[in-house]
Amino acid sequence: MKSQVKWGAGMIILGVIISPIAFPFLLFYAVPLVCIGAALIVFRSREDRIEQAEE
């Protein structure tokens, strides 16, 4: 498993754990964590494709 997937899964899990603890206040931290984690997982192989296209 690539490190992007590990970090993405970790951020999503942390965001989901934080969100119900103090609902209105910690959403400033939980929502970006989930979004960044999802983006890491979705765009994990984009670097490989960009490097292959340059060659």
N, C-alpha and C positions, 0 to 999 in steps of 0.2 A: 504494500500500500504506500502510495506516495505521501510525502509530508504535507502537501496541500490538503489531502483528504483527512489526514489526522487532525491538522489544525482546524479545518472547517468543521469536522464533527465535534471537536472539543468546544469550539465557539458556539455552535448551535446548542449543544447540551448545556453549556454554562448559561446561555441566554434564556433557555427554557426553564432552568432551575431558578434563576434570579427573578423572572417575571412574576410569578405568583406570590413571592415573599412580601414585597411592598409594592403593590400593584401600581398606583399612579406615579410614584416617585422614581422607581428604578427602571421604568420603561425607557428612560433616556439612555440607559446602558444596555438593556436587554434587546431592544429592537435592532440597534446597530450590530450587536454581536451576532444575532441570527442572520441578518442580511449579509454581513461580511463572510460568515461561515458558509452560507449558501453560495455566495459568489465564488469562493475558493473551490468549492466542490464542482460547480458548474463549469468554470473556466480552467480546470486543472490541466488539461492537455493542450491548451492554446499555445503555450510556449513552445512545445515540440513542433507544432504545425508551422509556427512562425519561423523557427530556425530551419526547418526543412525547406520552406519556400525561399529563403535567402540564398541557399546553396545552389 
